[in-house]
Amino acid sequence: MKKLSLLLPGAIALLLSAAPVLVAHAQSTPTAPTSQRMQKQNRLNLTDAQKASLKTIRDSTRQQVEGVLTSEQRAKLQADRGQGMKRGQNWKSLNLTDDQKARIKAIRQASRAQMDGVLTPEQRSQMQQYKSQRRAKPAQ
């Protein structure tokens, strides 16, 4: 009983000292891609109609790209996403053929053109500024 009464205050102290570390870790974790996309949309002041159009274009693009992949590549891509692998890394691991790379590139270029068509000239200008700022930042 005496040992338990000595351990209990130590356990409470340990929990209390660990709480700020857990909170700091939770606050420092990177934001999810969807929340990053939402931040970009908010910076551009997109209308609800524009947001819906962009979502439709993204969904269509994703379906088209996945249509280019083999079933094995699609399964690997899903598994890599589930493991939290970064986007560039998981695409490199798919060992795409030159034909697949060319088809995916064409799909993405068409998607970008469609997305640009949804934006106003001012929004396109803002988007270009954000892209150039992002490229100018050193890799972290």
Beta strands, then each sheet from edge to edge (+ up, - down):
end
